[in-house]
Every structure is written in structure tokens, then in C-alpha cells.
Amino acid sequence: DAPLKAEGLLRKLETNPQYPKQRGGMLIVRPNRLSFNTVINSWAKSRKPKSAVYAENLLIRMIKSYQSDPFSTVKPDVITFSSVLNALAKSKATGFKAEKCKSVLNSMITLYEDDGSSDTKPNVICYNTVLNACAFSARGGPDERRKALSVAVETFNELRRGQFGLS
């Protein structure tokens, strides 16, 4: 129930950020990166089916908000991406998790290349989590295992090339 309640509160803050103060005036409380990261982390640690999908959907909302509003305070960072990657890699309900994780990593790389911010610079943990997703895909069917191997080789080669100062 915690992730559902947390996301409900987040949605409430997004739609109605104004709250009356006891002594008059209005208090404006908008969600920020920490708000989203907290809810994403809650989903990532949840054992509910599809929790990884909910975490990924929040990441997508953050990216869209950041890209559409130059004053947005919800720009995802390495913690955001790591939490979503971890949720997807460990999810039992997510098929083709290696490809999904690689797609999230690619989104992170694109965001980093667009703005050059150290907040979104992929780190070795992100790459290792994608490789973990590939390993966890061993339980899937032959097609999923084949694709997971391809993702693993591609990810490992990126890591070996030392992109982003990793090597």
C-alpha cells in the first residue's frame, strides 16, 4: 500500500500544490526530484506485480516534465535512473527486462549528452544493473535469452570503451 499512497500524494501535489496557511495566505508545495525519487524508490522496493512498470512510468513523467518546462524541478538524476533500473532488473513480472533496462540506460545517456549535467552521467552501477538484468533474463524463453546476451555484449563493450570516464 505504501507505494500507492506515496504516488497518490505525489499526484495531489502535482494537481493542487496550494494549501491554506493557518494564519492566512497560501503555501505552495510542488513536487521536486526528491519527491519523485522517494516514490520511485518505494515502487522499486515493492513486491507488488508491475511495480517496476510504475517506477518506469514515473521516470517517463519526470523526463517529459523536465523537457517541456525549462523551470522544472523534477529533472531525473543518477539515483532516479538507478532505482528504475534496479526495479526493472529484479522484476519477475517484466519480460525482456534486459532490453527495457538498456532502453532506460540509453535515455539516461541521451539526457546526459543533451545537457552535460553530472546529475545524469551514467555510472558503473547503472551499467552493472543492466548486466544484472541480462543475467536475470536466463529464466526467460530462448528469444529473451538471445536478446539478453546481445544486450550484455553491447553494454559490456560500452563499459570497456570507457564511455563517461568509466573503465
C-alpha positions in Angstrom: 0.0 0.0 0.0 2.9 2.4 0.7 3.8 3.0 -3.0 0.2 3.6 -3.9 -0.3 6.1 -1.1 3.0 7.8 -1.9 2.1 8.1 -5.6 -1.4 9.4 -4.6 0.2 12.1 -2.6 2.6 13.0 -5.4 -0.3 13.3 -7.8 -2.2 15.5 -5.3 0.8 17.8 -5.1 1.1 17.9 -8.9 -2.6 18.8 -9.4 -3.2 21.0 -6.4 0.1 22.5 -5.0 -1.7 25.3 -3.0 -2.6 24.8 0.7 -4.0 27.5 3.0 -1.8 28.5 5.9 -3.4 28.7 9.4 -2.6 32.5 9.6 -3.7 33.4 6.1 -2.0 33.2 2.7 -1.2 30.1 0.7 1.5 27.6 1.0 2.7 26.3 -2.4 4.2 22.8 -2.3 5.3 21.5 -5.7 6.9 18.1 -6.1 10.6 18.1 -6.8 13.2 15.5 -7.8 13.4 14.2 -4.2 9.6 13.7 -4.1 9.7 11.7 -7.3 12.8 9.7 -6.2 11.1 8.8 -3.0 8.0 7.4 -4.7 10.1 5.6 -7.4 12.2 4.1 -4.6 9.1 3.0 -2.9 7.9 1.2 -6.1 11.4 -0.2 -6.6 11.3 -1.9 -3.2 7.7 -3.1 -3.5 6.9 -6.7 -4.2 3.7 -5.8 -6.0 3.3 -7.1 -9.5 4.1 -4.4 -12.1 5.8 -2.2 -9.5 8.8 -1.8 -11.9 6.4 -0.6 -14.6 5.0 2.0 -12.2 8.6 3.2 -11.3 9.4 3.4 -15.0 6.3 5.4 -15.7 7.2 7.9 -13.1 10.6 8.3 -14.7 9.0 8.9 -18.0 6.8 11.6 -16.4 9.9 13.2 -14.9 11.7 13.3 -18.3 8.6 14.8 -20.1 8.2 17.4 -17.4 11.8 18.4 -17.4 11.9 18.6 -21.2 8.7 20.6 -21.5 9.3 23.1 -18.7 12.7 24.9 -18.5 12.0 25.7 -14.8 11.1 22.2 -13.8 12.4 20.9 -10.5 11.9 17.3 -11.4 14.9 16.5 -13.6 15.8 12.9 -13.0 19.3 12.2 -11.7 21.5 9.1 -11.4 19.6 8.0 -8.3 16.3 8.1 -10.2 17.7 6.1 -13.1 19.5 3.6 -10.8 16.3 3.0 -8.9 14.3 2.3 -12.0 17.0 0.1 -13.5 17.1 -1.9 -10.3 13.3 -2.3 -10.2 13.2 -3.5 -13.8 16.2 -5.8 -13.4 14.7 -7.6 -10.4 11.1 -7.6 -11.6 9.5 -11.0 -12.0 6.6 -9.5 -14.0 8.7 -7.8 -16.6 9.5 -9.7 -19.8 12.6 -8.7 -21.8 14.0 -6.9 -18.8 17.5 -6.6 -20.4 16.1 -4.7 -23.3 14.0 -2.5 -21.1 17.0 -1.7 -18.8 19.2 -0.9 -21.8 16.4 1.4 -23.1 16.4 3.2 -19.7 20.2 3.5 -19.8 20.0 4.9 -23.3 17.5 7.5 -22.1 19.9 8.5 -19.4 22.8 8.7 -21.9 20.7 10.9 -24.2 19.7 13.2 -21.3 23.4 13.5 -20.2 24.5 14.2 -23.8 21.8 16.9 -24.2 22.6 18.8 -21.1 26.1 17.6 -19.9 25.0 17.7 -16.3 26.9 15.4 -13.9 23.5 14.6 -12.3 22.6 12.4 -15.3 26.1 11.0 -16.1 25.8 7.2 -16.2 28.0 5.4 -13.7 29.3 1.9 -13.3 26.3 0.9 -11.1 23.9 1.7 -13.9 25.9 -0.4 -16.4 26.2 -3.3 -13.9 22.4 -3.2 -13.2 21.8 -3.6 -17.0 24.2 -6.5 -16.9 22.3 -8.0 -13.9 19.1 -7.7 -15.9 20.7 -9.7 -18.6 21.7 -12.4 -16.1 18.2 -12.4 -14.6 16.8 -13.0 -18.1 18.3 -16.5 -18.1 14.9 -17.7 -16.8 13.1 -16.4 -19.9 12.5 -18.2 -23.2 15.1 -18.7 -25.9 14.3 -15.4 -27.7 14.6 -13.4 -24.5 17.9 -15.1 -23.6 19.3 -14.4 -27.1 18.3 -10.7 -26.9 19.7 -10.5 -23.3 23.0 -11.9 -24.5 23.1 -9.3 -27.2 22.3 -6.5 -24.7 25.0 -7.9 -22.3 27.7 -7.8 -25.0 26.7 -4.3 -26.2 26.6 -3.0 -22.6 29.9 -4.7 -21.6 31.6 -3.2 -24.7 30.3 0.3 -23.9 31.7 -0.1 -20.4 35.0 -1.4 -21.7 35.4 1.5 -24.1 35.4 3.8 -21.1 32.5 6.0 -22.0 31.7 8.7 -19.5 35.1 8.1 -17.7 34.2 4.5 -16.8 36.8 1.8 -17.3 
